[in-house]
Amino acid sequence: MNVLWNAHLFYFDNDELESEEELDLISEFFQLLQDYGDLLDLDAGEVVKAEFYLNQQIKELEREGFLVFGGRWLKKVKISNQEDLWPVASVRVVRRMSPESIKGPNLEKVIS
């Protein structure tokens, strides 16, 4: 959840999908991440529930042969001639045996 908090932008990426089941699994996971990321003012109990549901999703992805990596960075954004740095939450889902999982994308593995 720490990757998502106070992020203004989101970047989601995944390995090529091979079935409708993978499509459903990963698209639902990314939607859940974005939904929780858009809710900046969750109460303490809601945070615990959100972390539980996200961990359940990550465990399901791992059972299906995927790994989840996450990270944050700042992106320079210009609005009305004023530059600002916005936090970006990045999550990548890769197959366990893909080259990206072996060398690791420029993100940290999310521990479930």
C-alpha positions in Angstrom: 0.0 0.0 0.0 2.9 2.3 0.6 3.6 2.5 -3.1 0.1 3.9 -3.7 -0.4 6.4 -0.9 -0.5 10.0 -2.0 0.4 9.1 -5.6 -1.0 11.6 -8.1 -0.2 9.4 -11.1 -0.2 5.6 -11.7 1.8 3.5 -14.1 0.8 -0.2 -14.5 2.5 -2.7 -16.7 2.5 -6.4 -17.3 3.9 -9.2 -19.4 1.9 -10.3 -22.4 -1.2 -12.2 -21.3 -2.0 -15.6 -22.7 -5.6 -16.2 -21.7 -8.9 -14.5 -20.7 -8.3 -15.8 -17.1 -5.0 -13.9 -17.0 -6.6 -10.8 -18.5 -9.3 -10.9 -15.8 -6.9 -11.6 -12.9 -4.5 -8.8 -13.8 -7.0 -6.2 -14.9 -9.0 -6.6 -11.7 -5.7 -6.3 -9.7 -4.7 -3.1 -11.5 -8.2 -1.7 -11.0 -8.2 -2.4 -7.3 -4.8 -0.7 -7.0 -6.1 2.4 -8.8 -9.3 2.5 -6.8 -7.4 2.3 -3.5 -4.8 4.8 -4.7 -7.5 7.3 -5.6 -8.9 7.1 -2.1 -6.4 9.3 -0.2 -8.3 9.5 3.0 -9.1 6.0 4.1 -9.8 5.5 7.8 -7.4 3.2 9.7 -9.7 0.2 9.6 -10.2 0.7 5.8 -6.4 0.7 5.4 -6.2 -2.7 7.1 -8.9 -4.1 4.9 -7.3 -2.6 1.8 -4.0 -4.2 2.6 -5.6 -7.5 3.3 -7.5 -7.5 0.0 -4.4 -6.4 -1.9 -2.3 -9.2 -0.3 -4.9 -11.7 -1.2 -4.7 -10.6 -4.8 -0.9 -10.7 -4.8 -1.0 -14.3 -3.4 -3.4 -15.3 -6.2 -1.1 -13.8 -8.8 1.8 -15.7 -7.3 -0.2 -18.9 -7.4 -0.8 -18.3 -11.1 2.9 -17.9 -11.8 3.3 -14.1 -11.6 5.4 -11.8 -9.5 4.4 -8.2 -8.5 7.0 -5.4 -8.4 6.3 -1.9 -7.2 8.0 1.4 -6.8 7.6 5.2 -6.8 9.3 8.1 -8.5 8.7 11.8 -9.0 7.6 13.1 -12.3 8.0 16.8 -13.3 4.6 18.2 -14.3 4.0 21.6 -15.7 0.6 23.2 -15.1 -0.2 26.8 -16.0 3.5 27.6 -16.5 4.3 26.2 -13.0 6.4 23.1 -12.6 5.7 20.7 -9.8 6.9 17.2 -8.8 4.2 14.6 -8.6 4.6 11.2 -7.0 4.0 8.3 -9.4 3.1 4.8 -8.2 4.4 2.1 -10.5 3.4 -1.6 -10.4 4.5 -4.2 -12.8 3.3 -7.8 -13.0 5.6 -10.3 -14.7 5.7 -14.0 -15.2 7.9 -15.8 -12.7 10.3 -17.0 -15.4 10.3 -14.0 -17.6 13.6 -12.1 -18.3 12.1 -9.2 -16.4 11.6 -11.3 -13.2 15.1 -12.8 -13.4 17.0 -9.5 -13.9 14.2 -7.5 -12.1 12.5 -4.4 -13.4 13.7 -1.2 -11.8 11.3 -1.9 -9.0 11.2 -3.8 -5.8 9.3 -7.1 -5.4 6.1 -6.7 -3.4 6.1 -9.1 -0.5 2.8 -10.8 0.1 
